[in-house]
Amino acid sequence: MKLETIVQKYQCTVYTPDIFQPEKDIAFGFCSDLMSDALMIMNTVRDEQVLRNAVLITGLTTNQSIRTAEMLDIGVIILVRGKIPANQVIEVANESNIILIGTDLTMFNFGGALYADGIKGITAKK
């Protein structure tokens, strides 16, 4: 699914318009407010294609979420529950080339909607 389709369908706000890539393909997603969980699970993913086409869905609006995405080579963060990031967080996202968007939907509803649209979840590999 194209990132622009997600933004339009779910009435998302794009916080980093200068680096927004409307044609970016999104095929995978992961939801977490605990960045330690994101690191643990995503570090088991060895397929660059998965990471390149994944979004991190979170309610965490701090630099920690940006730095986590950066370490995991995930280029898109979607903030849920109407959370609005501080200007400093948006600046860090821009500097790190991490696309930052937001939705008013809850994490559960947004993740479920993306799953219904064919976005696959990411689970830890053992």
GUDO-278726 format. One record per residue: x, y, z of N, C-alpha, C, O in turn; chain; residue number from 1. Coordinates in Angstrom, 2 decimals. Each point is the difference from the previous one (the first is absolute). Example, Ala and Ser with C-alpha at 12.3 -4.5 7.8 and 13.67 -1.06 7.14 Angstrom:
GUDO-278726
13.19|-5.69|7.80|-0.89|1.19|0.00|0.90|1.20|0.00|1.04|-0.02|0.66|A|1
-1.39|1.07|-1.38|0.82|1.19|0.06|-0.77|1.09|0.73|0.51|1.11|0.17|A|2
END
This chain:
GUDO-278726
0.86|-1.17|0.00|-0.86|1.17|0.00|0.91|1.24|0.00|0.98|0.05|0.74|A|1
-1.31|0.91|-1.55|0.77|1.23|-0.06|-0.23|0.84|1.26|-1.11|0.04|0.54|A|2
2.15|0.62|-0.09|-0.10|0.84|1.19|-1.06|1.08|-0.18|-0.73|0.32|0.93|A|3
0.66|0.25|-2.12|-1.02|1.03|-0.28|-1.41|-0.56|0.19|-0.88|0.72|0.47|A|4
0.66|-1.96|-0.84|-1.31|-0.63|0.17|-0.34|-0.10|1.48|-1.14|0.26|0.40|A|5
2.12|-0.64|0.41|-0.22|-0.09|1.45|-0.36|1.38|0.55|-0.95|0.13|0.78|A|6
1.70|0.88|-1.16|-0.23|1.36|0.48|-1.41|0.47|-0.37|-0.70|0.56|0.83|A|7
0.30|-0.79|-2.06|-1.32|0.46|-0.45|-1.13|-0.82|0.63|-0.98|0.56|0.49|A|8
1.13|-1.88|-0.51|-1.07|-0.87|0.49|-0.28|0.21|1.49|-1.15|-0.06|0.44|A|9
2.21|0.29|0.33|-0.15|0.12|1.45|0.15|1.44|0.50|0.18|0.24|1.19|A|10
-0.24|0.71|-2.13|0.04|1.42|0.32|1.15|0.33|0.95|-0.18|0.64|1.04|A|11
1.37|-1.09|-1.43|1.19|0.22|0.80|0.58|1.39|-0.23|-0.23|0.62|-1.04|A|12
0.96|-0.16|2.03|0.74|1.25|-0.09|1.46|-0.35|-0.29|0.57|-0.86|0.66|A|13
0.02|1.52|-1.64|1.41|-0.21|-0.33|0.79|1.09|0.71|-0.14|1.18|-0.32|A|14
0.99|-1.57|1.28|0.79|0.95|0.77|1.33|0.32|-0.67|0.67|0.97|0.37|A|15
-0.27|-1.78|-1.33|1.28|0.21|-0.70|-0.24|0.09|-1.51|0.45|-0.86|-0.75|A|16
-1.16|1.90|0.31|-0.36|0.09|-1.42|1.20|0.12|-0.95|-0.08|-0.41|-1.15|A|17
1.19|0.97|1.64|1.17|0.17|-0.87|0.64|-1.32|-0.41|0.66|-0.08|-1.04|A|18
-0.86|-0.96|1.85|0.61|-1.30|-0.33|-1.05|-1.07|-0.31|0.34|-1.16|-0.23|A|19
-1.61|1.55|0.25|-1.10|-0.94|-0.26|0.17|-0.64|-1.38|0.30|0.68|-0.98|A|20
-0.50|-1.99|0.91|0.11|-0.77|-1.24|-1.35|-0.67|-0.28|-0.24|-1.12|0.45|A|21
-0.64|1.80|-1.18|-1.35|-0.54|-0.21|-0.02|-1.35|-0.69|-0.93|-0.78|0.21|A|22
1.92|0.48|-1.03|0.03|-1.26|-0.75|0.69|-1.13|0.75|0.12|-1.11|-0.53|A|23
0.33|1.36|1.76|0.67|-1.04|0.78|-0.96|-1.14|0.27|-1.12|0.21|0.47|A|24
1.56|-1.43|-0.77|-0.82|-1.19|0.25|0.10|-0.42|1.46|1.09|-0.09|0.56|A|25
-2.23|-0.16|0.03|-0.07|-0.51|1.37|-0.66|-1.37|-0.06|-1.12|-0.14|-0.48|A|26
1.83|-0.86|0.99|-0.53|-1.37|-0.04|-0.01|-0.65|1.38|-0.64|-1.03|0.20|A|27
1.35|1.64|0.77|0.13|-0.58|1.33|-0.16|1.07|1.06|0.27|1.18|-0.24|A|28
-0.71|-1.59|1.42|-0.14|0.94|1.10|0.24|-0.66|1.33|-0.12|-1.22|0.15|A|29
0.46|2.05|0.81|0.22|-0.46|1.37|-0.50|1.08|0.95|0.29|1.18|-0.20|A|30
-1.03|-1.58|1.23|-0.56|0.95|0.97|0.66|-0.19|1.36|0.08|-1.12|0.51|A|31
0.38|2.23|0.08|0.54|-0.07|1.35|0.20|1.40|0.56|0.37|0.92|-0.72|A|32
-0.63|-0.78|2.01|0.36|1.21|0.73|1.31|-0.21|0.75|0.60|0.96|0.49|A|33
-0.17|-2.20|-0.38|1.26|-0.32|0.66|1.07|-0.21|-1.05|-0.02|-0.99|-0.73|A|34
0.94|1.92|0.65|1.03|-0.08|-1.04|0.94|-1.18|0.26|0.62|-0.50|-0.94|A|35
-0.50|0.05|2.18|0.81|-1.20|0.27|-0.64|-1.22|-0.66|0.72|-0.87|-0.49|A|36
-2.04|0.79|0.48|-0.69|-1.09|-0.70|0.23|0.11|-1.50|0.23|-1.01|-0.68|A|37
-0.31|2.23|0.16|0.22|0.20|-1.44|1.40|-0.45|-0.37|0.18|-0.69|-1.01|A|38
0.81|1.06|1.81|1.38|-0.41|-0.28|0.16|-1.51|0.06|0.66|-0.59|-0.86|A|39
-1.25|-0.03|1.87|0.13|-1.45|0.17|-0.61|-0.75|-1.19|0.64|-0.89|-0.56|A|40
-1.84|1.25|0.19|-0.69|-0.72|-1.08|0.60|0.33|-1.36|0.27|-0.89|-0.80|A|41
-0.07|2.18|0.54|0.49|0.39|-1.32|1.44|-0.43|-0.25|0.39|-0.18|-1.15|A|42
0.40|0.02|2.21|1.38|-0.47|-0.20|0.06|-1.45|-0.44|1.06|-0.47|-0.42|A|43
-2.17|-0.25|0.50|-0.02|-1.38|-0.49|-0.29|-0.06|-1.49|0.14|-1.06|-0.63|A|44
-0.56|2.19|0.05|-0.33|0.05|-1.43|1.29|0.20|-0.79|0.71|0.98|0.20|A|45
-0.42|-1.91|-1.10|1.22|0.07|-0.78|-0.26|0.39|-1.46|0.94|0.22|-0.77|A|46
-2.20|-0.14|0.41|-0.38|0.30|-1.38|-0.07|1.52|-0.19|-0.89|0.65|0.55|A|47
1.81|-0.10|-1.32|0.04|1.44|-0.24|-1.29|0.50|-0.66|-0.42|1.13|0.23|A|48
-0.19|-1.96|-1.04|-1.26|0.37|-0.68|-1.09|0.27|1.03|-0.80|0.92|-0.16|A|49
0.76|-1.72|1.22|-1.00|0.20|1.05|0.24|1.34|0.68|-0.93|0.79|0.16|A|50
2.16|-0.54|0.24|0.32|1.25|0.69|-0.25|1.22|-0.89|-0.51|1.02|0.47|A|51
0.87|-1.12|-1.73|-0.15|1.11|-0.93|-1.48|0.36|-0.22|-0.33|1.16|-0.27|A|52
-0.54|-2.15|0.40|-1.43|0.21|-0.28|-0.86|-0.09|1.26|-1.18|-0.36|-0.07|A|53
1.78|0.69|1.22|-0.72|-0.11|1.27|-0.27|1.37|0.61|0.69|0.98|-0.29|A|54
-1.72|-0.95|1.12|-0.29|1.19|0.81|0.01|-0.41|1.47|-0.39|-1.11|0.36|A|55
0.84|2.03|0.47|-0.08|-0.16|1.44|-1.19|0.83|0.46|-0.03|1.21|-0.22|A|56
-0.92|-1.85|0.84|-1.22|0.67|0.48|0.12|0.13|1.51|0.16|-1.00|0.70|A|57
-0.24|2.23|-0.19|0.22|0.23|1.42|-0.74|1.24|0.48|-0.43|0.83|-0.79|A|58
0.28|-0.72|2.08|-0.52|1.20|0.62|1.11|0.80|0.65|-0.26|1.05|0.60|A|59
1.48|-1.52|-0.71|1.15|0.66|0.62|0.48|1.15|-0.89|0.46|-0.23|-1.12|A|60
-0.58|1.43|1.61|0.31|1.19|-0.81|1.32|0.65|0.43|0.12|1.22|-0.03|A|61
0.84|-2.02|0.41|1.29|0.53|0.43|1.09|-0.35|-1.01|-0.23|-0.77|-0.94|A|62
1.41|1.34|1.17|1.15|-0.32|-0.85|0.32|-1.49|0.03|0.59|-0.53|-0.95|A|63
-0.96|-0.15|2.03|0.30|-1.43|0.13|-0.61|-0.80|-1.14|0.62|-0.93|-0.51|A|64
-1.84|1.27|0.10|-0.62|-0.74|-1.10|0.74|0.25|-1.31|0.14|-0.90|-0.82|A|65
0.33|2.14|0.62|0.76|0.31|-1.21|1.32|-0.75|-0.01|0.37|-0.60|-1.01|A|66
0.33|0.62|2.12|1.30|-0.69|0.09|-0.17|-1.52|-0.16|0.85|-0.66|-0.59|A|67
-1.94|0.13|1.12|-0.26|-1.44|-0.15|-0.22|-0.35|-1.46|0.57|-0.96|-0.51|A|68
-1.40|1.74|-0.17|-0.24|-0.24|-1.43|1.30|0.11|-0.79|0.25|-0.77|-0.92|A|69
0.56|1.73|1.29|1.29|0.21|-0.67|0.90|-1.23|0.17|0.62|-0.46|-0.96|A|70
-0.55|-0.05|2.17|0.83|-1.19|0.26|-0.50|-1.22|-0.76|0.78|-0.87|-0.39|A|71
-2.09|0.80|0.18|-0.61|-1.16|-0.65|-0.11|0.17|-1.51|-0.47|-0.91|-0.69|A|72
0.88|2.05|0.16|-0.11|0.29|-1.43|-1.45|0.01|-0.46|-0.30|-0.41|-1.12|A|73
-0.59|0.88|1.97|-1.41|0.17|-0.35|-0.21|1.47|-0.32|0.34|0.86|0.81|A|74
-0.89|-0.56|-1.98|-0.08|1.37|-0.47|-1.29|0.73|0.30|-0.12|1.18|-0.34|A|75
-0.85|-1.85|0.98|-1.30|0.64|0.25|-0.48|-0.31|1.41|-0.01|-1.16|0.42|A|76
-0.39|2.19|0.29|-0.66|-0.15|1.30|-1.39|0.60|-0.12|-0.17|1.10|-0.52|A|77
-0.81|-1.85|1.01|-1.37|0.51|0.03|-0.42|0.12|1.46|-0.06|-0.99|0.73|A|78
-0.23|2.22|-0.33|-0.44|0.28|1.36|-1.51|-0.16|0.09|-0.72|0.43|-0.90|A|79
0.24|-1.04|1.97|-1.43|-0.29|0.16|-0.59|0.84|1.13|0.70|0.72|0.71|A|80
-2.01|-0.85|-0.56|-0.77|0.64|1.07|0.07|1.52|-0.04|-0.16|0.66|1.03|A|81
0.38|-0.09|-2.23|0.02|1.44|-0.13|1.19|0.68|0.65|-0.02|1.21|0.24|A|82
1.05|-1.99|0.05|1.19|0.58|0.64|0.70|0.95|-0.98|0.12|-0.29|-1.19|A|83
0.32|1.42|1.71|0.69|1.00|-0.82|1.44|0.12|0.50|0.23|0.29|1.17|A|84
0.73|-0.52|-2.05|1.40|0.06|0.44|0.45|1.46|0.18|-0.50|0.91|-0.66|A|85
1.45|-0.72|1.57|0.59|1.32|0.21|0.84|0.37|-1.22|0.44|-0.87|-0.75|A|86
-0.23|2.15|0.55|0.81|0.46|-1.12|1.39|-0.62|-0.02|0.53|-0.31|-1.07|A|87
0.06|0.11|2.25|1.32|-0.60|0.08|-0.02|-1.43|-0.54|0.94|-0.43|-0.68|A|88
-1.99|-0.31|0.95|-0.14|-1.37|-0.50|-0.14|0.00|-1.52|0.58|-0.84|-0.68|A|89
-1.34|1.78|0.16|-0.17|0.12|-1.45|1.34|0.34|-0.65|0.34|-0.53|-1.05|A|90
0.42|1.41|1.68|1.33|0.35|-0.52|0.91|-1.22|-0.04|0.71|-0.22|-0.98|A|91
-0.71|-0.57|2.05|0.83|-1.21|0.05|-0.44|-0.99|-1.07|0.84|-0.64|-0.64|A|92
-2.15|0.52|0.44|-0.51|-0.90|-1.05|0.50|0.46|-1.37|0.46|-0.81|-0.80|A|93
-0.56|2.10|0.53|0.48|0.53|-1.28|1.49|-0.24|-0.18|0.44|-0.45|-1.06|A|94
0.34|0.73|2.10|1.46|-0.20|-0.06|0.36|-1.46|-0.21|1.00|-0.31|-0.65|A|95
-1.82|-0.58|1.19|0.25|-1.45|-0.09|-0.66|-0.62|-1.22|0.13|-1.20|-0.24|A|96
-0.84|2.02|-0.54|-0.71|-0.48|-1.19|-1.05|-1.05|0.35|-0.19|-0.98|-0.73|A|97
-0.48|1.19|1.85|-1.09|-0.88|0.44|-1.31|0.74|-0.24|-0.23|1.06|0.58|A|98
-0.62|-1.61|-1.42|-1.30|0.60|-0.28|-0.88|-0.18|1.24|-0.13|-1.10|0.53|A|99
-0.46|2.20|-0.08|-0.80|-0.01|1.21|-1.40|0.47|-0.35|-0.19|1.12|-0.48|A|100
-0.79|-1.99|0.72|-1.40|0.35|-0.26|-0.83|-0.39|1.22|0.47|-0.73|0.86|A|101
-1.69|1.21|-0.80|-0.86|-0.29|1.14|-1.44|-0.23|-0.40|-0.46|0.45|-1.05|A|102
-0.25|-1.18|1.91|-1.41|-0.29|-0.20|-0.72|0.14|1.34|0.61|-0.16|1.06|A|103
-1.89|0.46|-1.12|-0.81|0.09|1.22|-0.46|-1.39|0.48|-0.48|-0.13|1.12|A|104
0.64|-0.88|-1.95|-0.44|-1.35|0.37|0.85|-0.55|1.14|1.15|0.40|0.19|A|105
-1.73|-1.33|0.57|0.78|-0.70|1.03|0.96|-0.97|-0.68|-0.16|-0.34|-1.17|A|106
1.15|-0.10|1.92|0.97|-0.95|-0.55|-0.71|-1.28|-0.45|0.30|-0.53|-1.07|A|107
-1.21|0.04|1.88|-0.73|-1.22|-0.33|-0.79|0.15|-1.29|0.10|-0.83|-0.90|A|108
-0.89|1.90|0.81|-0.82|0.21|-1.19|0.83|0.25|-1.24|-0.32|-0.51|-1.08|A|109
1.38|1.30|1.20|0.83|0.30|-1.16|0.74|-1.24|-0.48|0.03|-0.29|-1.19|A|110
0.57|-0.44|2.13|0.70|-1.23|-0.38|-0.94|-1.01|-0.64|0.35|-0.65|-0.98|A|111
-1.55|0.53|1.54|-0.99|-0.92|-0.56|-0.46|0.41|-1.38|-0.19|-0.85|-0.88|A|112
0.03|2.15|0.68|-0.41|0.50|-1.32|1.09|-0.26|-1.04|-0.30|-0.42|-1.11|A|113
1.55|0.66|1.47|1.10|-0.28|-0.93|0.08|-1.49|-0.32|0.23|-0.39|-1.14|A|114
-0.43|-0.43|2.17|0.02|-1.45|-0.21|-1.11|-0.41|-0.97|0.21|-0.82|-0.89|A|115
-1.40|1.39|1.08|-1.12|-0.29|-0.90|0.30|0.45|-1.43|-0.52|-0.56|-0.96|A|116
1.37|1.58|0.83|0.40|0.49|-1.32|1.16|-0.80|-0.60|0.48|0.32|-1.10|A|117
-0.02|-1.36|1.81|1.05|-0.85|-0.55|1.41|0.26|0.53|0.95|-0.65|-0.43|A|118
-0.81|1.59|1.36|1.31|0.23|0.61|0.26|-1.13|0.99|-0.83|-0.28|0.87|A|119
1.98|-0.36|-1.01|0.33|-1.14|0.86|0.68|0.45|1.28|0.76|0.97|0.00|A|120
-1.05|-1.68|1.07|0.67|0.27|1.27|1.39|-0.62|0.03|0.29|-0.92|-0.76|A|121
0.55|1.43|1.63|1.34|-0.54|0.17|0.07|-0.66|1.37|-0.38|0.60|1.00|A|122
0.84|-1.83|-0.96|0.15|-0.72|1.25|1.45|-0.43|0.18|0.75|-0.10|-0.97|A|123
-0.37|-0.13|2.20|1.38|-0.40|0.29|0.30|-1.37|-0.59|-0.82|-0.92|0.05|A|124
2.00|0.81|-0.62|0.48|-1.29|-0.51|0.81|-0.66|1.11|0.78|0.66|0.69|A|125
-0.96|-1.95|-0.53|0.75|-0.71|1.04|1.13|-0.78|-0.58|0.74|-0.66|0.73|A|126
END
